[in-house]
Amino acid sequence: MQHFQSLDPVHLKHSWVTIGSFDGVHLGHQKILGQLVNGARAQKNPSAVVTFFPHPAVVLGKGTNGGYLTTPQERAELLGEQGIDVVVTLPFTRELASLSALDFMQLLHDHLGIERLLVGYDFALGRGREGNVERLREIGGHLGYQLEMLQPVEVDGAPVSSSQIRRLIRAGEVEKAATLLGRLYAVEGSVVHGDGRGKALGFPTANLETWEEQVMPANGVYATWAWVDGVRHPSVSSFGLRPTFKSDSTVPRLEAYLMYYSGNLYGKNLRLEFAAYLRPELRFESVDALIEQMNHDTIKSLEVLGNER
C-alpha cells in the first residue's frame, strides 16, 4: 500500500476508487473495500481510497466529529490490510470544500484515471453536498467512469456507522464496538513517567500519553491486550481520575498493568486493545482494599482473555 498526503505525485490509470472519511474502517467500510479490491483485481486495475483529515465537520464549523477512532496513519494501514493499493489522505480545507462536485471529480480523475467509483447509499460530496449519488453518476457519464452504489451493512437492524461506534466506546461498551469494527478497539501511545504508585502497590503500570483527539472509553477498568515490540501481553487497563488518591487533576489518565512482562517500558510505543469492560472506577477506603480489588481485576482479565500468554 502506498500512502500519499497529496494528489500531486499520484498518477494512475483505470483505477477503482472510493471516497470518504473511513474513520475506524468498520464492517460497513469493509464491505465497500472488499468489493472495490475484488473488482479491481479481477480487471488487473489499481484500487484507491481518497480520504480526508481533519474531518470535514471540524473544518466547516459544524461541531466536532466526536473524536477519531483511528489516527490518519492507522487508518491508512487498516485500508492497506483490506488490500487497497493507494491511499490518498487529502488535507480538508475550506478551499477544498468550496469545489463543486464536478470540479472535485475532475481533479480526482486527472490523477487517478477513475474507471469505477464505489460509494455508499447516502454518500455526497462537493460544495453544499450537491454531489449525491445521482449527480456523481451523471458526472461519471461526462468523465468516463461508472458508479456503483452499495447498501449499508446492518447489525441488529441498524446501519453500522462511525458515530455509533464512538458512542459505544464512550459508554464503555467496547465489546459491542468490537462487533461493529470487526476487531478490538485500540489506542496507541508512548509510555511516560507517572508517580510510581502502581509499582509501590505491586502492580507496576505503564502510563500512556495518547493522541488528544482519539476517542477514549468511559472511565473504568478494562481487560486489554497490550502490544509492545510486536509481542502481545494480557493486561488490565484503567482510564480515569484514580479517586482513591487525592489529586487536583481533572484530566483522565490511561494506564496499563502488563502481566508476565518484565523490562523497562519508558519511551516505548504501546498499543492497547480493549477486550471487555470489567468495572467502573471506584474509590477505596484503604490501600489494602485497592490491592485486593486489583488482584480480582487481574484474575477477571485473564478469564476474559482466555488465560493466554
C-alpha positions as CSV (number, residue, x, y, z in Angstrom):
1,M,0.0,0.0,0.0
2,Q,1.2,3.5,-0.9
3,H,0.1,6.4,1.3
4,F,0.1,10.0,-0.1
5,Q,-0.9,13.3,1.5
6,S,-1.5,15.0,-1.8
7,L,-2.7,14.1,-5.3
8,D,0.3,15.8,-6.9
9,P,2.6,12.7,-7.0
10,V,-0.3,10.3,-7.9
11,H,-0.8,9.2,-11.5
12,L,-3.0,6.2,-12.0
13,K,-4.9,4.7,-14.9
14,H,-8.2,2.7,-14.9
15,S,-8.4,2.8,-11.1
16,W,-11.3,1.7,-9.0
17,V,-11.9,4.3,-6.3
18,T,-14.0,5.0,-3.2
19,I,-14.1,8.3,-1.3
20,G,-15.0,9.0,2.4
21,S,-13.8,9.6,5.9
22,F,-13.4,5.8,6.7
23,D,-12.8,6.5,10.4
24,G,-12.4,3.2,12.1
25,V,-12.5,1.2,8.9
26,H,-15.5,-0.7,10.3
27,L,-17.7,-3.5,8.9
28,G,-19.6,-1.1,6.6
29,H,-16.4,0.3,5.2
30,Q,-15.0,-3.2,4.8
31,K,-17.9,-4.2,2.6
32,I,-17.2,-1.4,0.1
33,L,-13.4,-2.0,0.3
34,G,-13.9,-5.7,-0.3
35,Q,-15.9,-5.2,-3.5
36,L,-13.5,-2.5,-4.6
37,V,-10.4,-4.6,-4.2
38,N,-12.0,-7.8,-5.7
39,G,-13.4,-5.9,-8.7
40,A,-10.1,-4.0,-9.4
41,R,-8.0,-7.2,-9.1
42,A,-10.3,-9.1,-11.4
43,Q,-9.7,-6.4,-14.0
44,K,-6.0,-6.1,-13.1
45,N,-6.5,-2.5,-12.2
46,P,-5.3,-0.5,-9.1
47,S,-7.6,0.2,-6.2
48,A,-7.5,3.6,-4.4
49,V,-9.2,5.3,-1.4
50,V,-9.4,9.1,-1.2
51,T,-10.0,10.2,2.4
52,F,-9.6,13.4,4.5
53,F,-8.1,14.9,7.6
54,P,-9.3,16.8,9.5
55,H,-12.9,15.6,9.4
56,P,-15.0,17.9,7.2
57,A,-17.4,18.7,10.1
58,V,-14.5,20.2,12.1
59,V,-13.3,22.5,9.3
60,L,-16.7,23.6,8.3
61,G,-17.6,24.6,11.8
62,K,-20.5,22.1,12.1
63,G,-19.3,21.0,15.5
64,T,-16.7,18.3,16.2
65,N,-16.8,14.9,14.7
66,G,-16.8,13.5,18.3
67,G,-13.1,12.5,18.1
68,Y,-11.4,9.9,15.9
69,L,-11.4,6.2,16.1
70,T,-8.1,6.0,14.2
71,T,-5.2,8.2,13.5
72,P,-4.7,9.1,9.8
73,Q,-1.7,6.7,9.7
74,E,-3.5,3.9,11.4
75,R,-6.5,4.4,9.1
76,A,-4.2,4.1,6.1
77,E,-2.6,0.9,7.5
78,L,-6.0,-0.6,8.0
79,L,-7.1,0.3,4.5
80,G,-3.9,-1.4,3.3
81,E,-4.7,-4.5,5.3
82,Q,-8.0,-4.6,3.3
83,G,-6.0,-4.9,0.1
84,I,-6.1,-1.2,-1.1
85,D,-3.2,-0.3,-3.3
86,V,-3.2,3.5,-2.9
87,V,-4.5,5.7,-0.1
88,V,-4.6,9.5,-0.5
89,T,-5.3,11.5,2.7
90,L,-6.2,15.0,1.5
91,P,-5.9,17.9,3.9
92,F,-9.5,19.0,4.2
93,T,-9.7,22.8,3.9
94,R,-12.4,25.4,3.1
95,E,-10.9,25.8,-0.3
96,L,-11.4,22.1,-1.0
97,A,-14.9,22.3,0.4
98,S,-15.8,25.1,-2.0
99,L,-15.2,22.9,-5.1
100,S,-18.2,21.8,-7.0
101,A,-18.8,18.1,-7.3
102,L,-17.8,18.3,-11.0
103,D,-14.5,20.1,-10.2
104,F,-13.6,17.8,-7.4
105,M,-14.3,14.7,-9.5
106,Q,-12.4,16.2,-12.4
107,L,-9.4,16.7,-10.1
108,L,-9.6,13.1,-9.0
109,H,-10.0,11.8,-12.5
110,D,-6.9,13.7,-13.7
111,H,-4.7,12.0,-11.1
112,L,-6.4,8.6,-10.6
113,G,-7.9,7.9,-14.0
114,I,-11.1,6.6,-12.4
115,E,-12.8,3.8,-14.2
116,R,-15.2,2.8,-11.5
117,L,-16.4,4.7,-8.4
118,L,-17.9,2.8,-5.4
119,V,-19.9,4.8,-2.8
120,G,-22.4,4.1,0.0
121,Y,-26.2,4.8,-0.5
122,D,-26.1,8.1,1.4
123,F,-22.8,9.5,0.0
124,A,-22.5,13.1,-1.1
125,L,-19.6,15.4,-1.8
126,G,-18.8,18.9,-3.2
127,R,-20.0,22.3,-2.3
128,G,-23.2,22.1,-0.3
129,R,-23.0,18.3,-0.7
130,E,-24.6,18.7,-4.1
131,G,-22.7,15.7,-5.4
132,N,-25.1,13.0,-4.4
133,V,-25.3,9.5,-5.9
134,E,-27.3,10.6,-8.9
135,R,-25.2,13.7,-9.6
136,L,-22.0,11.6,-9.3
137,R,-23.4,9.1,-11.8
138,E,-24.2,12.0,-14.2
139,I,-20.7,13.3,-13.8
140,G,-19.4,9.8,-14.5
141,G,-21.1,9.9,-17.8
142,H,-19.1,13.0,-18.6
143,L,-15.8,11.9,-17.3
144,G,-16.0,8.3,-18.3
145,Y,-16.4,6.3,-15.1
146,Q,-19.1,4.0,-13.9
147,L,-20.7,4.4,-10.4
148,E,-21.7,1.6,-8.2
149,M,-23.8,2.2,-5.1
150,L,-23.8,-0.2,-2.1
151,Q,-26.4,-0.6,0.6
152,P,-25.3,-0.3,4.2
153,V,-24.2,-3.2,6.4
154,E,-26.6,-3.7,9.3
155,V,-26.1,-5.2,12.7
156,D,-29.2,-5.7,14.9
157,G,-31.3,-3.8,12.3
158,A,-29.2,-0.6,12.3
159,P,-26.6,0.5,9.8
160,V,-23.0,0.3,11.1
161,S,-21.6,3.8,11.4
162,S,-18.5,5.5,12.9
163,S,-20.7,7.8,15.1
164,Q,-22.5,4.7,16.6
165,I,-19.1,3.1,17.4
166,R,-17.9,6.3,19.1
167,R,-21.0,6.4,21.3
168,L,-20.4,2.8,22.3
169,I,-16.8,3.3,23.2
170,R,-17.6,6.4,25.2
171,A,-20.2,4.4,27.1
172,G,-17.6,1.7,27.9
173,E,-19.3,-0.8,25.6
174,V,-16.1,-1.9,24.0
175,E,-17.3,-5.4,23.2
176,K,-20.3,-4.1,21.2
177,A,-18.0,-1.7,19.4
178,A,-15.7,-4.6,18.5
179,T,-18.5,-6.4,16.8
180,L,-19.1,-3.4,14.5
181,L,-15.4,-2.7,13.9
182,G,-14.6,-6.3,13.2
183,R,-11.7,-6.2,15.6
184,L,-10.9,-4.9,19.1
185,Y,-10.8,-1.1,19.6
186,A,-7.3,0.0,20.1
187,V,-5.4,3.1,21.4
188,E,-1.7,3.7,21.0
189,G,0.6,5.9,23.0
190,S,4.1,6.5,24.3
191,V,4.9,5.2,27.8
192,V,5.7,8.2,30.1
193,H,6.7,8.5,33.7
194,G,3.9,8.5,36.3
195,D,4.0,8.9,40.0
196,G,5.1,5.3,40.7
197,R,2.1,4.3,42.8
198,G,1.3,1.2,40.8
199,K,4.9,-0.2,41.3
200,A,4.7,0.5,45.1
201,L,1.4,-1.5,45.2
202,G,3.0,-4.4,43.4
203,F,1.2,-3.6,40.1
204,P,3.7,-1.5,38.0
205,T,1.6,0.3,35.4
206,A,2.6,1.9,32.1
207,N,1.2,5.4,31.8
208,L,0.3,6.3,28.2
209,E,0.5,9.6,26.5
210,T,-2.1,9.3,23.8
211,W,-3.3,11.5,20.8
212,E,-5.7,14.1,22.3
213,E,-8.2,13.7,19.5
214,Q,-8.5,9.9,20.0
215,V,-11.9,8.6,21.2
216,M,-11.4,7.2,24.7
217,P,-13.5,4.7,26.6
218,A,-15.7,5.5,29.6
219,N,-13.8,5.8,32.9
220,G,-13.3,2.4,34.3
221,V,-11.2,-0.8,34.3
222,Y,-10.9,-3.0,31.2
223,A,-9.4,-6.3,30.2
224,T,-6.9,-5.5,27.5
225,W,-4.2,-6.8,25.2
226,A,-1.0,-4.8,25.3
227,W,1.3,-4.9,22.3
228,V,5.0,-4.0,22.9
229,D,7.7,-4.5,20.3
230,G,5.4,-6.8,18.3
231,V,4.6,-9.0,21.3
232,R,1.1,-9.3,22.8
233,H,0.6,-9.4,26.6
234,P,-2.5,-9.9,28.7
235,S,-3.2,-6.7,30.7
236,V,-5.6,-4.8,32.9
237,S,-6.0,-1.1,32.0
238,S,-7.8,1.7,33.7
239,F,-8.9,5.1,32.4
240,G,-10.0,7.8,34.9
241,L,-9.0,10.1,37.7
242,R,-7.9,7.5,40.3
243,P,-10.3,8.7,43.1
244,T,-8.6,6.6,45.8
245,F,-5.6,9.1,45.7
246,K,-6.0,12.8,46.3
247,S,-5.4,14.7,43.2
248,D,-6.3,18.0,41.7
249,S,-6.1,16.6,38.2
250,T,-9.3,16.8,36.1
251,V,-7.6,15.0,33.1
252,P,-8.3,11.3,33.0
253,R,-5.2,9.0,32.8
254,L,-4.8,5.8,30.8
255,E,-2.5,3.2,32.4
256,A,-2.0,-0.5,31.9
257,Y,-0.6,-3.3,34.0
258,L,1.1,-5.9,31.8
259,M,1.1,-9.4,33.2
260,Y,4.1,-11.6,32.6
261,Y,6.2,-8.6,31.4
262,S,9.5,-7.5,32.8
263,G,11.6,-4.7,31.4
264,N,11.7,-1.0,31.0
265,L,8.7,0.4,29.1
266,Y,9.6,4.1,29.3
267,G,9.7,5.7,25.9
268,K,8.3,2.7,24.1
269,N,5.2,2.7,22.0
270,L,2.4,0.7,23.5
271,R,-0.9,-0.4,21.8
272,L,-3.9,-1.3,24.0
273,E,-6.7,-3.4,22.6
274,F,-9.9,-3.2,24.7
275,A,-11.4,-6.6,25.1
276,A,-14.0,-6.1,27.8
277,Y,-15.3,-3.6,30.4
278,L,-14.6,-5.0,33.9
279,R,-15.9,-2.4,36.4
280,P,-16.4,1.3,37.0
281,E,-13.8,3.4,38.6
282,L,-14.1,3.2,42.4
283,R,-12.8,4.9,45.4
284,F,-11.3,2.6,48.1
285,E,-11.1,3.4,51.8
286,S,-7.7,1.8,52.1
287,V,-4.7,0.8,50.0
288,D,-5.2,-2.9,51.1
289,A,-8.7,-2.8,49.7
290,L,-7.4,-1.4,46.4
291,I,-4.7,-4.1,46.2
292,E,-7.4,-6.8,46.8
293,Q,-9.5,-5.4,44.0
294,M,-6.6,-5.2,41.7
295,N,-5.9,-8.9,42.3
296,H,-9.5,-9.6,41.4
297,D,-9.2,-7.4,38.3
298,T,-6.2,-9.4,37.1
299,I,-7.9,-12.7,37.6
300,K,-11.0,-11.5,35.8
301,S,-9.0,-10.1,32.9
302,L,-7.2,-13.4,32.4
303,E,-10.6,-15.2,32.4
304,V,-11.8,-12.8,29.7
305,L,-8.7,-13.1,27.6
306,G,-8.6,-16.9,27.9
307,N,-5.5,-17.2,30.1
308,E,-3.3,-16.8,27.0
309,R,0.3,-15.9,27.5
